[in-house]
Amino acid sequence: MRRRAVLLAIAALTWAGCSGNGAPSGSTVTASPGPTQRPSTSASSLPPSSAEPAGAPRVVGTVASGLAVPWGVAFLPDGTAVVTERDTRRVLAVTTDGDVSEIGRIEEAAPQGEAGLLGVAVSPDFDRDHSLFFYVSTAEDNRIVRSAFAGGGLGPPEVVLAGIPNGAIHDGGRLAFGPDGYLYASTGETGDGTLAQDRGSLGGKILRITPDGDPAPGNPFPGSPIWTY
């Protein structure tokens, strides 16, 4: 059940993260209340004055504005959001008070179409190792890098896993640590559907690796980072 829950969560994030044009410049980060149960009422029976369907998310406030194509978000232990901007290569910190500051740039990112600086994940041992993980589209490939966040800024990125196919579309890019302590990464097939079923390629997969980039123990194919294909 645990594996299924992790896979469903990452699959949902991957679907949500794929967009032909990305978010427009000047995007906002908003907050909404928890989900509510949708009543079994058809749209045609709603009162004419209803502005939105019953049960739809309701924005209760703007946390930050003026962001340019924000793509990934992860939270530090103190509640600060770490946000990546796909096309500018910037990594931002957004505090619970809405203050926005640049904490670094991943200069290796080479934005094109849906590619660029994509997902971010916070180490489950952040209080000890101060590590942030990023999914980056470079000129050669998609890769996962690790950077230490200390003293208010990011240290030099260290390559954790390279060689993931990249392209102008369908680059994947979501990162999440599972309850098992391993890093899960969704990768795209770059528009070539055959890559998704090719176990010799890291494209179109969910990968499961250690924080150092090694295949996680218990993966279905010995010595491979592939978790599903």
C-alpha positions in Angstrom: 0.0 0.0 0.0 2.9 2.4 0.8 4.4 1.9 -2.6 1.1 2.4 -4.3 0.4 5.6 -2.4 3.8 7.0 -3.4 3.3 6.1 -7.0 -0.2 7.7 -7.1 1.1 10.9 -5.5 4.0 11.2 -7.9 1.8 10.4 -10.9 -0.6 13.1 -9.9 2.2 15.6 -9.5 3.6 14.7 -12.9 0.3 15.1 -14.7 -0.2 18.4 -13.0 3.3 19.6 -13.8 3.1 19.2 -17.6 1.9 22.2 -19.5 2.5 23.3 -23.1 3.2 26.9 -22.3 3.9 26.9 -18.5 2.5 29.5 -16.1 2.6 33.1 -17.4 5.1 35.6 -16.1 3.9 37.3 -13.0 2.3 34.2 -11.5 1.1 34.2 -7.9 1.3 31.7 -5.2 -2.1 31.4 -3.4 -3.5 29.6 -0.4 -6.8 27.7 -0.2 -8.7 25.9 2.5 -8.7 22.1 2.7 -10.9 20.0 0.3 -14.6 19.8 0.8 -16.9 17.1 -0.2 -18.6 17.9 -3.5 -22.4 17.5 -3.2 -24.2 15.4 -5.7 -25.8 18.4 -7.5 -25.6 18.8 -11.2 -24.3 22.1 -12.6 -27.6 22.8 -14.3 -29.3 22.8 -10.9 -27.0 25.4 -9.3 -28.5 28.8 -8.6 -27.9 31.2 -11.5 -26.1 33.6 -9.2 -23.5 31.0 -8.3 -20.0 32.2 -9.4 -18.3 28.8 -9.1 -19.3 25.1 -8.7 -20.0 24.0 -5.2 -17.0 22.5 -3.6 -14.5 24.2 -5.9 -11.2 25.4 -4.3 -11.5 28.9 -2.9 -8.5 31.2 -2.8 -8.3 32.9 0.6 -5.2 35.0 0.1 -2.2 35.8 -2.0 1.1 34.6 -0.5 3.4 36.0 -3.1 3.1 37.6 -6.5 5.3 38.6 -9.4 6.9 35.2 -9.8 8.0 34.2 -13.3 6.9 30.6 -14.3 7.2 29.1 -10.8 7.5 25.3 -11.3 8.5 23.4 -8.2 7.8 24.0 -4.5 8.9 22.3 -1.4 8.9 23.3 2.2 11.7 23.7 4.8 11.1 22.5 8.4 10.3 26.1 9.4 7.5 26.4 6.8 9.5 28.5 4.3 8.6 27.5 0.7 11.5 26.9 -1.7 10.2 27.7 -5.2 12.0 27.2 -8.6 11.4 29.4 -11.6 11.7 27.3 -14.8 13.0 29.9 -17.2 15.0 32.3 -15.0 16.9 29.5 -13.2 16.2 31.3 -9.9 15.6 29.5 -6.7 13.4 31.6 -4.3 12.5 31.4 -0.6 9.0 32.5 0.3 8.5 32.9 4.0 5.2 32.3 5.8 4.8 36.1 5.9 5.1 36.3 2.1 8.6 37.7 1.9 10.3 36.6 -1.3 14.1 36.4 -1.7 16.4 34.8 -4.2 18.7 32.3 -2.6 20.6 31.2 -5.7 20.5 30.2 -9.3 21.1 26.9 -11.0 23.1 28.2 -13.9 23.4 24.7 -15.6 19.7 24.9 -16.5 19.0 25.5 -20.2 15.4 26.5 -20.5 13.5 25.6 -23.7 9.8 25.0 -24.0 8.8 22.8 -21.0 12.5 22.3 -20.0 14.5 24.3 -17.5 14.8 24.5 -13.7 12.0 22.1 -12.7 11.4 20.2 -9.5 12.7 20.6 -6.0 12.8 18.4 -2.9 14.0 19.0 0.7 16.1 16.3 2.3 14.2 14.5 5.1 17.4 15.1 7.1 17.5 18.8 6.3 18.2 19.9 9.8 21.5 17.9 9.7 22.6 18.0 6.0 20.9 21.2 4.7 20.4 19.6 1.3 18.0 20.6 -1.4 17.6 18.5 -4.6 16.7 20.0 -8.0 15.6 18.5 -11.3 17.5 20.4 -14.0 17.3 20.4 -17.8 20.8 21.1 -19.1 22.0 21.5 -22.7 22.8 17.7 -22.7 20.3 16.0 -20.5 17.9 16.2 -17.6 19.6 15.5 -14.3 19.2 15.6 -10.5 21.5 17.8 -8.5 22.0 18.5 -4.8 23.0 21.8 -3.2 23.5 22.8 0.4 21.4 25.7 1.6 23.2 27.4 4.5 23.9 31.0 5.5 21.0 32.2 3.4 22.3 30.9 0.0 22.8 27.8 -2.1 26.2 26.1 -2.4 27.5 24.8 -5.7 25.3 22.1 -7.2 26.6 18.5 -7.1 25.3 16.0 -9.8 23.4 13.1 -8.2 22.1 11.4 -11.3 22.6 12.4 -15.0 21.7 11.0 -18.4 17.9 11.4 -18.3 16.7 12.3 -21.8 15.5 15.8 -22.4 13.7 17.8 -25.0 11.4 20.8 -25.5 8.4 18.9 -24.1 7.6 16.2 -21.6 10.7 16.4 -19.4 9.0 15.2 -16.3 10.7 16.7 -13.3 8.8 16.1 -10.1 10.8 15.1 -7.1 9.6 13.8 -3.8 11.1 11.8 -0.9 9.0 8.8 0.1 8.3 7.6 3.6 11.2 5.1 3.0 13.7 7.9 2.8 14.5 7.4 -0.9 14.1 10.0 -3.6 11.5 9.5 -6.3 11.8 11.3 -9.6 9.3 11.4 -12.5 10.9 11.6 -15.9 9.4 12.4 -19.3 9.6 10.6 -22.6 10.4 13.9 -24.4 7.6 13.3 -26.9 9.0 9.9 -27.9 6.5 7.4 -26.5 8.8 4.4 -27.1 11.2 5.6 -24.4 8.6 4.9 -21.7 8.7 1.2 -22.4 12.5 1.0 -23.0 14.1 -0.2 -19.8 17.5 0.9 -21.3 16.3 4.5 -21.1 15.6 6.7 -18.0 12.9 8.6 -19.9 9.2 8.1 -19.2 9.8 6.4 -15.8 9.6 6.9 -12.1 13.0 6.5 -10.6 13.8 5.6 -7.0 17.3 6.4 -5.8 19.3 7.1 -2.6 20.2 10.7 -1.8 23.6 10.0 -3.3 22.1 8.8 -6.6 22.5 5.1 -6.3 19.7 2.7 -7.2 17.6 2.2 -4.1 17.6 -1.2 -2.5 14.5 -3.2 -3.5 14.1 -1.7 -6.9 12.5 -4.2 -9.3 15.6 -4.4 -11.7 18.9 -5.0 -9.9 21.3 -2.1 -10.3 18.8 0.1 -12.0 17.2 3.3 -10.6 14.0 2.5 -12.4 11.0 1.9 -10.1 8.2 1.8 -12.7 8.1 2.1 -16.5 
